[in-house]
Amino acid sequence: MAQKPSIPKGTRDFLPEVMLRREHIFNTIRKVFRKYGYVPIETPAMEQLSVLTGKYGEEGDKLIFKILNNGDFLRKAKSLDNAQKLSFEISEKALRYDLTVPFARFVVMNHNELTFPFKRYQIQPVWRGDRPGKGRYREFYQCDADVVGSDSLMYEAEFVAIYDEVLSTLGLPGFSILLNNRKILSGYAELAGQPDKVGDICISIDKLDKIGEDGVRGELANRGISESAADDIFQLISFEGTNEEKLAFLEEKFANCEVGKLGVAEMREVLDTHRHFSTFNGTVTFDLTLARGLDYYTGTIFEVKAHDVAIGSICGGGRYADLTGVFGMKGLSGVGISFGAARIYDVMNELGLFGQLEESASKVMLVNFGDETRETCLKVVNHLRGAGISAELYPTAAKMKKQFGYADKKQIPYTLMIGTEEMNSGAYKLKNMQSGDQSSHTLEELVDLLK
C-alpha cells in the first residue's frame, strides 16, 4: 500500500504563485534594509541547545524544538544502565527559535571581522513548538535587522521608520507601530511594591489582548502578586491619551522611581527623533500595555499590528543591553526588529493586496510550431533572456489550444508566434494574452516592448 503523503502540523508547502508573492515581500524588506545601511548574514538552522535555552523566558523555552542525538550517541546510550541513562544527555542541539540569540553568538565568534556599530539583516526560517492556528506556524521565516555596538536611541527611531516604509511599500493601508520600554515596565513593578517580579508582570501583561483584564489579574495572582499590586499596575497601564499625555502622566507617577523615569526619558527621545524621519501609512503609538515577554529586552520594545485584520502582531523587536554578555563579550548593546513574513502575507492576502503583482515567472512564451522553426525559436528565446526578459519555449509542437492553455494557467502575459512566414519575414507575431490583441515586431522591437 502506498504511503499517504503528509507534512507535520504547523508547516506548509508553497505553490509557485504563493512563492512569487512571498518573494515580493522578502525583496521589499531586503531593499529597505539595504537602503538604511544593513548588510546580510546567515547562521545555521541548528544551534547548540545551551546557546538557546534561558534566553526567551519560561514560556519561550518550552517552545524550543530540541534535536535528539543520534549515531554514536544512541549506541552509547543503549549500553548504559538505567541510572546512567537518566543522566545521559539525549539532546545537545536545537532548531533556532529566533534569529536574535544566534546573531549574538555570531557577533561574539566573529567580532574581529566586524566593524562596529555592526548593522545586519537576516532572512531565514525559525522553528517553534507552538500550537498551530491562524497566523501561527511551527516553521516560519523571520526577516530581522539588528545593530550592535551602540547605545544611540537614533536606531530605535530609525527602526520605526523602517517598519513604516516597508509596510507602506507593500501596500498596507493602515497599521499601528506600538512602542514601550522595559524600564517603564520595571517602574510598574517598583511602584506596585514588586520590584523582583518584573518578569512575571511582563509575561502576564503580554497576554492582555488574549485573556483580558480578568485573565491577567488571575495570572498575576497565580504568580504571587497581590490584588492591591495588580490594582496599582492596572491604574498605570489603563491611562489613555496622546503620546505626549502618556509621557507626562508617567513622568509624574515615576517622580521617585529612577528606573521608570529613565524609561520615560528614553521613550521621549525616540519619539522626538522619529519626527525627523518620513511618515507613511503607520501610526506611532506609545502603548502602556505593551510588554513583550522575551527576557533579553532591556529598553525600547516594538510591536506592529495591521488595521482591519484580526491576526495579532505582524512585527516585533526591542533593545537588549548585553545579550552578547552570556557568550563572553560584555557591554555590547544592541537593538533589533523582526518582520513576521507569514503573517504579513496573510494580512496582504486577506486585504487583496497581491492583485496587481505580476505572478508569472515568464514574461513571454514562444509557441512551438515544430522542427522547421525550432532553431529560430531557440535563438530568439536565448536573445530575449540575454536582454533580461524572462522567456520560455513550449517544449513540443502540441495543439495551439493546449499551448495557449498552458500560458493562461501560468499567467504568462504574452505569447510569441514564429511560424515559417514570420521566420522568413523577420516580423514575429506577439499576442497579449489578456486583451487578445496581436501585433508584429522585429526582434529588437520586441526587446524594447517587453522591457
N, C-alpha and C positions, 0 to 999 in steps of 0.2 A: 504494500500500500504506500502510495506517495505521501511524503510528509506535507502536512498543511503549513504553508508559509505564514510566518507571523513575525512581529517585532516586539521588543519589550515595551511595556506601558510607559508613557511619557516620552517616547521617541517617535520620530516621523520620517517617512520618505518624502522627497520633494520632486515633483514633476517639473519638466523644463520651464513651463510658464511661471511656476512659483519661484524657481531658481532665478529666472530673469528679474523678477520683482525684488527678490532678496538682494541680488547683486546691485540693483539700483539703490537700495537702502545702504548697503555697505560702501558703495562707491561715493555716495553723497557724504556719508560720515567721514570717510577717508579723506576726501577732498578738503573738507573744512578743517579737519585735524592738521593736515599739511599746511593749510593757509595760515594757521596760528603757530607754526614752527615745530610741530611734533613729528617725530621720526618713528618708523616701525621697528618692533622686535617680535620674537616668538619665544615661547617657553614650552617644555614638554607637556603632553597630555597628562602624564602621571608625575607625581611628586613623592618625596619621602613623606610617610604619614606624619612624622614628627614635625615636618615643615608646616603642615596644615592645622593640626589639632591645637586647640587652645587659642585660636585667633578669631573665631567667629561667634563666641558666646555659647552658652549651653544649648540653645536651640539650633544654632548653625552646625555645631559639631556633630549633632545627631544625624545630620543630613549628608555627611561626607561618605562618598562611595569608596569603601576600602577594597583593596585588591588582595586576594588570597595568594600567599606564597605557593609556588609550585615546584616541580622538578625535584632537585635535591632536598629542598626544604620539606616536602611531603614525605619523601623516603625516610629522612631522618626522624620525622615526627612519628611515623609508624613503628620505628624501632624503640621509642621511648615508652616507659611505663606510664600509668595514668597520672601519677603525681607530677611527673615531668611534663606530660602533655598539657596539663593545666597552665604551666608557666611558659610553655613553648610559644613563641611569637608567630602566629599564623598570618599576620599581615604587617608588612613594613612599608607598603606603598599605598597610594590612593589617587583616584582621579581628582583633578583640581576642582575645587569648589567655586573659586573665582579667579580673577587674573591679578588681583592686587597683592595678595600674600606671595604668590610665586614671583611677582615683579620685585618685591622687597628682597627676596632671596637672590634673584638675578642681579640686583644692584650690588649687593654685598660681594657676590662671586666675581663680578666683572667691573668693579669700581675703578680699577686702574685704566680701563679702556674708555671710560665715560667722561664727558665734560659736564660739570655741574653749574647751575641747575640743569638737570637732565630731564628733557621733555620727550616722553614716548607715547605712542599709541599701539594698541594691540587688538586684533580682531580674531578671536579664536573661540572654540566651544568650551563650555564648562558643564559639570555634572552635579546634580543634587538629588538625594533620595527623598524628594518631596512627593506629596500626594498629587498626582496629575489632575488638572482641572482647566477651566477656561483661562488661557493666558499663562498657564503654569505647566512647565515641562521638566523632565528629568535630564534632558540633554538640550542645551540651547547655546546660542552664540552671545557673547558679550563683546561690546565694542568700547574699549577703555582708553582713556587718556589720563596720564599722570605726570606730575612734575615733582621731582625730589631735589632736595638741596637748597631750599629757600623757604623762609618764613613769611615772605611777602604775601599779603592778602590780595594783591593785584590779581593773582592767579585764580582766586575764588571768583572774582568779578569777571575774569576772562572766561571761566567755565560757564557762567550764567549766559554769557554772550554766545558761546559755542552751542549750548543747548538750544538757544533761541534760533540761531542761524540754521542749524541742521534741520530741526523740526519744521521750521518755516519753509525751507527749501524743499523738503519732502511734501509740503502742501497741507500740513495740519492747520486747520483754520483757527484753532484756539487751544491753548494748554497753559497750565499753571506751573511755574518753576518755584517750588517751595524751599525755603531756607530756614535753618535754625542753627544752634551752636551747642555742642556738648557741654560747654562750660555753663551755659544757661540751664541745661538740664541738671548739672551738678548744683547749681544755685537753687533749683526747685527742691532737691533733696536736702540741702542745708537749711533752707527756710522751713521745711517740714520737720526738721529735727531728726532726719535720717541720712546724714552725710555718707554713711557706709553702705547705703542701699541704692546708690545711683544706678547701678547696673540692673537691679530688679525693677526700679522705677521705669527705666528706659524700655526694657522688654515689655512691661505691662502697657505703657502709653502707646507703644508701637502698634498695639493691637486695637486701638480705639476705633478705627474705621470698621474693623471686622466684628467686634463684640460689643461696642457701645460703652457708655459710661458705667452702667451697672456691671458689665462684664469685667471692665478694667478694675473697678473697685474690688470685685471678687478676687481678681488676680493679685492685686496689691495685698489684700488680707491674707491670701494663701502664702505670700512671701514675707509675712511677718510685719507688715506695715499697718499701723493703727488707722482707725477710721478718721480720727482728727487729723492725722498726717495726710491722708487721702483728701480730706476736705481742703487742706492748705494747698495741695498740688492742683486740685481742680479749680480753686479760686484763681490760680495763676494762669493755667492753660486755657481757661474759658473766656479770658478777656478778648473782646473783639474791637476792631478799629483799623485804621490805616497803619501802614508800616511805621510811620513816624509816631503815631499814638501808642503803638505797642512798645516801641523803644522807650518812649517817655514813661510809660506805665512800669516797665521793668526797671528802669533807672531808679525810680522812686522805691520800688519794692526791694531792690538789691543795694540800697544805700549803705548797709552794713555787711554786705556779703561780697567779698573781694572776687571770688571766682565767678559769681553771677555778673558782677559789674564788668569784669574783663570780657565775658562773653557778649554782653550788650555792646561794648565798645568795638569789638571785632565785627559784630553784625552791622553796626552803623558804618564802619569803614568800607565794608564790602558793598553795601547798598549805595554809599556815596560814590565809590569808584565806578560802579556799574553804570552810573549815569553818563559816563563819558563814552560808553560803547553804544553801537546801534541797537535799536529795539525793533523787533519784527512782530510776530504774532503772539509772543508769550507774555504772560502776566507774572511779574516777580512778586512773590508774597512771603513775608516774614511770618512763618507758621509756628505759633507757640506750642502746638501739639506734636510737631514733627520730632520723632525720636527713633531714628534708625538704630536697630538693635546690635549692630556689629561692635564688638568690644574695642577694636583698634582705633575708632574715631575719637578725636580729642578736641576738635574745633568745629568749623563750619560743616554742616551736613546738608545734602541736597536730595530732593526728590522731585520728579516731574510727573504730572497727571494730565492726560488728554481730556478735553471737554467733550461732553455728549457721548462718551463711550464708557460703559461700566466694566473696566478691566484692571483697575488698580494702577500702581505706578509703572511707568514705562522707562524711567531713568532714575539713577541714584548716584550717590557718591559722598565724599567728605574728606576732611583733613585728618591726618594721623601724624602725631608729633615724633614718634620714634619707632615706627614699625620695623625698620632695619635693625633696631637695637637687639631684638631677640636673636638675630643672626650674627651679633658681634660688632656691629657698626653703630655706635651711639650717636644721638644728636642730629640725625639726618631727617629733617621734617619733610613731609610730602603732602600732596593733596591730589585727588583724582575723581573722575566721574566715569559712569558706565551707561551706555545706551543698551536697553534690552531689545535687541533686533526682532525677536519673535513677537513680543507684544506690540512693537511699533508696526510690524507687518499686519497683525490682527486689527489694529486701530485703522490703518490705511485701507485695509480690505473692507472693513465694516463701513467706513465713510466713503467708499468708492473712489479712492484717490489714485488708483492704478489705471484708470480708464484711458488716459492719454499716453500711456507708455507704449513704445514700440516693443512688442513682446515676442518678436521673431529673431532667431539668431541670424537669419539670412535676409538681405535686402532685396535680392533678386534670384529667381530660379530660371535656369535655361531649360527650355523644353527639349527633349531628346527625340529627334526625328530619325535616328538610325545611323548606320555606319557611314553613309555618304557625307554627313555633316559633322560627324563626331570629332574629327581633328580640329575643325574650325571652332566648334563649341569649347573644346578643351583649351584652345589658345585664348578665346575670349574670356572664359571664366578665370583663367590664370591672370590675364591682364587686369580684370576688374579687381581681383584680390590684391594684386600688386599696387593698385591705386587706392587701397584701403577700403574697398567696398566688399561687404560680406556677400558671397555669391556661391551657388551650388548648381550642379548639373544633375538633372534627374537620371538615375543610373541606367535605365533601359528604355527602349522605344515602345513604351506602353501606349494605350489609348489616351487621347487627349483628355477625356473626361477624368481618367484616373490621375493624370499628371496635374491637372488643374485642381482636382480634389485634394491632392497632397499639399499643394501650395496654399489652398484655403485653410486646411486644418492647421497648418503651421503658421498661419497668419503672415505669410510672405507677401509683402505689398506689391511686388512686381514680378511678372514673368517675361522672359525674353525668348522670342521665337526666331530661330535661324534655320530656315529651310533652304533648299537649293537656290530658290530665287533670291532670297536675302543674302545668301553666301556669295552669289555671283555679283550682286549689285553693291554689296558692302553697306547696305542700309538695313539695319536689324529692327524687327518689329517688337516694340515694348508695350506690354499691356498692364494698365493699372487694375489690380485685382479688386479694388473696392468700387471704383466707378465703372469699370469695364471699358474705359477709353483706350484706344490703341494709336500709336504713332511710330514713325520710322526714324531711325537715327544712325549716324556713323558711330564707330566705337568711341571716338574721343567725345562726341556729343553725349553719348551715354554716360561716360565717366563724369562729365560736368553735371548732367542732370541728376544722376543718382547720388552724387556727393551733396 
